[in-house]
Amino acid sequence: MKKALLTTVTLTAALSGCASTGSYEYKTNHSRAYNIAEAGGLVTGIQDASVPRDTLERLTDTKTFGAAYVLSGYMSPKLGMTDWQGGLINLANWAIGPKQHGSRNSLIAWMPEEEASSTTDAQAKLLSHVKVSIEESLSSLGADYALLYEKGGDFTYHFYKQEWKCPKWKDGISKISDMCSIRVRVIEPRKSSSPAFLSPAKTSYAFTSGGATQYNRINISNGSNSVVPQQIIYAEISKKLPTWVYLYLSPNSVQMEDGNKVNIPYLLEAGKPELFIYPSI
């Protein structure tokens, strides 16, 4: 009976497009990343791994991990992970259904109520924040860009840089598949309370991402022959976004500088990666 009730509650949260926010109770047996994701409506296909406390501290130390965002090192024997590596491999290769929240990149945000006059105004202001962060990030990385499409809460940037083998669009010659792009969707939020563990419980505009098709996201796409350091671009964008915006990045969806993909999920908060791991008791 309890299992059936839990399934019903989880399914209801997923179908409604959001999870509880102000009333959300922090799960101490889970990571901070997990709690942020769940509070933001990501409830299916999201998992955690338990890690020895001393190893966890080494992983989250900025000298070892944060500065370079070398997530491939997460699996490295050099970090002394042999005692728990098996469990992590299971995490890194979870079987996520294509329609589950854990299988797609998502944006989650709780905009303070005083920053907007209405839900439509909040949507417009978050879109503006995202645009500025993308443009500043690409500029800081030496890439040129152009806004190709914008309608409602959707927009697409094409960016180009010779070093990344991202070509500039040439009419009548270029193919869309050759282009490097950043696609964004921000849907109108609802008013709710911010999760108490992130900030003092107060009314905010909640951009949750639990909907089946209508959800917030930023997706970087490579051209057919390009080698784009997506991991660095996502981190730069996150750094330049307001502190109340979080990016969830799904396994095998983010390419690193060496061309390999990050095979674990992680959350970005102000440019800093939050991992789906928590200390063993």
N, C-alpha and C positions, 0 to 999 in steps of 0.2 A: 504493500500500500504506500509506504513512504517513497519507494522508488518511483511509483506511478505519479505521485504528487510532485516529486522533484522534476520529472520529465515534463509534466504539464506546465509547471512554473517556468521552466527554461524555454519551452516552446512558445509560451505566451509572450515572454520577454523578447524573443527573437522576432516573432511576427509583428509585435507592436513597433519594432524599429528602435527600441531603446531599453535600457535597464534603469533601475532606480538610481537617483543621483544623490539628492540631499539625504535621503533615508538609507542610502547604501551603507552597509556595515563592512568595514575593512576586514578582510580575511587574513588573519595573522599567519596562517599556514600556507600562504601564497606570496609571491613576489609583488613588489610595488607595481611592476609592469602589468602583471595579471589583474591587479585591482583596478588600475586606471582603465585597462581595456574593457573589463567587465562593466565598470560604472558607465563607460561610454557606449554600451550596447553590444559589445563583441562578446557573445556568449557561446558560440558554437565553434568547435575546432581549436579552442585556445587551451594550451596546456602549460604546465610548469615542471621544473625538475628540482629535486632537492640536492644540494651540494654541500660538502663539508665547509664549515664556516671559514677556516683559514684560507682555503682555496678561493672561496667567494670574495674575500677581501682582496686577494691578489688579482683576481679578474677585474674587479671594479676600480682598482687603483689606476689613476690617470697615467702614471708613468708606464705601466704595463699594458694598459688597454685603451683608455679613453682618448689619448692624444692622437693615436694613429687609426683608431677604429678598426684594428686588425681582427675582425671577428673570426677569421680562419684559425687564429691562435687559440680560440675557444676549445678546439679539439686537439691541441698540440700536446704530445707526451712531455714536452719540455716544461710544461706547467705542472707536472706531477699529477695528472688526472687519471692515472691507471685504475685507482680504486673506485671510480664512479663513471668512467668513460662509457661503459655499456649503457647506463641509464641515459646519458647525454645523447648517445647515438640514436637511441629510441626517440628522444625529443627532436633531434635534428631531422629525422626522417619520418615524422608522424604522417599517417595516412589521413590527409585532410580532404574531405569531399569538396568538389569544385564550388559548391554553393555555400560552404561554411564561411563564417566570418574570418577564421584564421587563415584562409587561403587567399585573401585579397588585402591589398594595401588600403588603409583607411586613415582618415583625419578625424580627430576628436577634439572638441574645444568647449570651454565654459567661459563665455565672454561676460565680464561683470556688467550688471544691469545699467550702471551709470554711463557706459560707453556707447549706448545706442538708445534711440527713442522708440523703437518698435522692432518686431522680428524681421521685417523687410530691411530696415535700416541696419540691423545687426548683420544680416546676410551680406549687404553691400559693403559694410566695413571690413568684414572678414575677407571677402574677395579682394579688397584693396590691400589688406595686409599681406595676403598670399602673393599678389602680383609684385608688390614692392620687394618682398623677400626673394622671389625668384629672379627678378631683374638684378638686384644687388648681388645675389649669389653668383649668377652667371658672369656678371661683369668682374667680380673679384677673382674668378677663375680664368679670366681671359677669353671668354666665349662671347660671341655676338649673338643677337637674338631678334626675333620679330614676333609680334602678336598676330597670329594667323586667323584666329576665330574667337568670337565672344558673343554669347547669347544667354541671357538669364543668368543662371549660376554656373555656366560652363565656359571655359576658355582654354585655348591651346597656344603654346609658344613653340616655335621652331627655333632651334639654336644650332650654331655651327662653329666649329673650331678644327683647324687642319690637324692638330696634334691628335685629336680624338677621331679623326677620319669622318667627321660630320660635315657633309657638303652644304654649300649655300644653294638655295633653290634657284633653278634656271628654267624659265618658262619653256615648255615644249621639249625639254630634255630630261629634267629630274623626275624621279618617281617618288611617291609618298613613302614607299617602303625603304627608300634610301635616307630619309630624313631622320634627324634626332629631334625629339619633341618632349614637351612636358604638358600633360593634360590634367586639368583640374575640374572638380565639381564641388560646389558648396551649395547645399540646400537650405532653405529657410529653417531656422531653428525653432525651438519652443521655449517658453519660459519655465524655469525649474530652479531648484536649489543646487548649488555646486556641491560636489562630494565634500563632506566635512574634513576628510583626511588630506585634501589638497589645499583647502583654504577655509577660512571661517564660513560656516554655512550661511549663505546669503543667496538672494535671487540672482539668477544669471540667464543668459541665452545659451541653451544647451544644444550644441551641434553633435548629436550622437549618431552612430553609424551602424545601427542594427538592421536597417531595412534590407530587403532582398535585392533590390536594384537601386533604390534611391538612398544613397549614402555618400558621405563626404570623402574625398580622396585627392591625392596628388600622385600621378604616375609618370615616371620618366621612361621613355622608350628610346632604344638605340636604333640607328639606321641599320640596314642589312650588312654593312661592312665596317661599322664603327666600333670603337672600343671606348666607351664612356665610363668614367669613374662615378657611377651612379651613387655609390655609398657616400662619397665625398659631397656630391651635390645635395643629396637629401640632408646630410648633416649641416651643410651651410644654410640651406633653406630653413631648417628647424632653428638654427642659431638666431636667425633674423626675425623669426615669428614671435609674437607675444608669448609670454611664459605660460599662458593658459591654453596654449595649443599643443597637441600631442600628435605625433605621426606613428602609426602602427605599420611595420613593414614585415610582410609575410616571408616564409622560407623560400629560397630559390627565386626571389623576385628582384633582388638587388645585386647589381654587378659591381665588383671591385676593380681597382686599377689593373690588376694582373689578368683580368678577363674572367676570373672565377666568380661564382655567385655565393653570396652569404647563404648558408644552408640552414640557418636557424632564424626564428622570429625575434624581433626586438622592437623596442619602442624608443622614439627620440623625443627628448624633452629639452628644449633650449640647446639643441645640438649634442646633448649627452645621451649615449645609449643606455637604456634600462633593459636588463635582460630578464627573461622569464625563468629565473632561478632564485631559490631562497635557501637560507642556511639550514642544515640538518640540525635537529634538536640534540 
